[in-house]
């Protein structure tokens, strides 16, 4: 017997929370790996996280 995924857990990408990167200003959406730290996420990528110091100069 094949089990189908639980439809209650599935979300459309458009329904996910969105933020704006503080370095580049681009919007980015919630990711599963950020589930426990979403309130702390500020940057859309590792590249922007590394460039954060350069933007202040």
VOZA-257362 format. One record per residue (C-alpha): residue in three letters; x, z, y. Coordinates in steps of 0.001 Angstrom, whole numbers, padded with zeros to 6 digits, always signed. Layout:
N
ALAXZY ...
This chain:
57
UNK+000000+000000+000000 UNK+001370-001026+003408 UNK+000805+001377+006308 UNK+000108-000053+009711 UNK+001685+001606+012748 UNK-000405+004226+014479 UNK-002037+002400+017380 UNK-002279+005601+019434 UNK+001527+005768+019716 UNK+002001+002169+020801 UNK+002169+001478+024549 UNK+002317-001649+026603 UNK+005478-001986+028661 UNK+003388-002220+031829 UNK+001962+001259+031112 UNK+005377+002982+030962 UNK+006619+005107+033887 UNK+008897+003308+036348 UNK+011667+004400+038717 UNK+013883+002728+041301 UNK+017658+002931+040852 UNK+019286+004915+043690 UNK+022348+002603+043740 UNK+021045-000959+043404 UNK+017367-000432+044282 UNK+016070-002277+041229 UNK+013095-000874+039303 UNK+013587+000241+035700 UNK+011166+001610+033106 UNK+011171+004591+030770 UNK+013144+004292+027524 UNK+012749+006281+024329 UNK+016333+007584+024576 UNK+015447+009110+027987 UNK+012387+010908+026618 UNK+013777+014452+027027 UNK+015715+013851+030266 UNK+013441+011437+032167 UNK+013191+013797+035160 UNK+017003+013636+035529 UNK+017438+009847+035200 UNK+018531+008261+038520 UNK+020441+005109+037542 UNK+019282+001951+035764 UNK+022567+001404+033911 UNK+026036+002758+033202 UNK+027392+000317+035779 UNK+025277+001842+038540 UNK+026149+005344+037389 UNK+029855+004484+037738 UNK+029347+002789+041139 UNK+027463+005777+042619 UNK+030635+007125+044250 UNK+031539+003792+045810 UNK+028126+003441+047460 UNK+028704+006630+049480 UNK+032008+005391+050927 
